[in-house]
Amino acid sequence: MASELVLNLNEANFDAEISSSTVPVIVDFWAEWCGPCRMLGPVLDQLATEKAGAVKVAKVNVDENPGLAQKFNVRSIPMLLFIKDGAVKDTVVGVQSKAALASKLDAIA
């Protein structure tokens, strides 16, 4: 179960949530059936808790939001976007450690 600090984004709220963010955003493109995505979920929950207020953590279900998956050229999941000031600053595909994700967030902060 995702932390209440992790936003669920969809095609209706994505642009508003990202453009209004005053902090860096990590967006996880995932699907229910994806084993590696389920492995990454708890890591993102921990980041959302530990960096609350300094970072926004969000998830996009690719099965429910194919338009967003297409817009960001999602070919493999999990795929993470690191966004600051509304622009994608970095992208990572696959399961990553919490330390690796935190390092990428710190680099764009």
C-alpha positions in Angstrom: 0.0 0.0 0.0 1.4 3.4 -1.0 2.1 6.0 1.6 -0.5 8.8 1.9 2.4 11.1 1.0 2.7 9.6 -2.5 0.5 11.3 -5.0 -1.4 9.3 -7.6 -1.3 11.3 -10.8 -3.4 10.8 -13.9 -4.0 12.6 -17.2 -6.4 15.0 -15.5 -4.2 16.2 -12.7 -0.6 15.6 -13.9 0.2 19.0 -15.4 -1.4 21.0 -12.5 0.5 18.9 -9.8 3.8 19.1 -11.6 3.7 22.8 -12.6 2.6 23.9 -9.2 5.3 22.1 -7.3 7.9 24.3 -5.6 10.1 21.2 -4.8 11.6 18.5 -7.0 9.2 15.8 -8.1 10.0 12.1 -8.7 7.4 10.4 -10.8 7.2 6.6 -10.9 5.5 5.1 -14.1 4.3 1.7 -13.0 1.7 -1.0 -13.3 0.0 -3.5 -10.9 1.3 -6.5 -12.8 5.0 -5.3 -12.8 7.1 -7.2 -10.2 10.0 -4.7 -10.2 7.4 -1.9 -9.8 6.1 -3.6 -6.6 9.7 -3.9 -5.3 10.3 -0.1 -5.9 7.0 0.9 -4.1 8.3 0.7 -0.5 11.5 2.5 -1.4 9.4 5.4 -2.8 7.2 5.4 0.3 10.3 5.7 2.5 11.6 8.6 0.3 8.3 10.3 0.5 8.3 10.1 4.3 11.9 11.0 4.9 11.9 13.9 2.4 8.4 15.2 3.1 8.2 18.9 2.3 11.5 18.8 0.4 10.4 16.4 -2.4 7.2 15.4 -4.0 6.8 11.7 -4.8 4.1 10.7 -7.4 3.0 7.6 -9.3 1.4 7.1 -12.7 -0.3 3.8 -13.5 0.6 3.3 -17.2 -2.4 1.0 -17.8 -4.8 3.6 -16.6 -3.0 6.6 -18.2 -1.6 5.5 -21.6 -1.5 9.1 -22.8 1.0 10.1 -20.1 3.1 7.0 -20.8 3.2 7.9 -24.5 3.9 11.6 -23.8 7.0 10.7 -21.7 8.1 7.8 -24.1 7.7 5.1 -21.4 9.1 1.9 -23.0 9.9 -0.1 -19.8 8.7 0.1 -16.3 9.4 1.1 -13.6 10.5 4.4 -15.1 11.3 7.3 -12.9 11.3 11.0 -14.0 13.1 13.6 -11.9 11.3 16.9 -12.5 12.3 20.4 -11.3 10.6 23.6 -12.3 8.3 21.6 -14.6 11.1 20.2 -16.7 12.5 16.6 -16.7 16.0 16.8 -15.4 16.8 13.0 -15.3 15.3 9.6 -16.1 16.0 6.2 -14.6 14.6 2.8 -15.7 14.4 -0.2 -13.4 14.6 -0.7 -9.7 17.0 1.6 -7.9 18.2 1.8 -4.3 16.9 4.5 -2.0 20.4 5.9 -1.8 20.7 6.2 -5.6 17.3 7.9 -5.9 18.1 10.3 -3.0 21.4 11.2 -4.7 19.6 12.0 -8.0 17.1 14.1 -6.1 19.8 16.0 -4.3 21.6 16.6 -7.6 18.5 18.5 -9.0 17.4 20.2 -5.8 
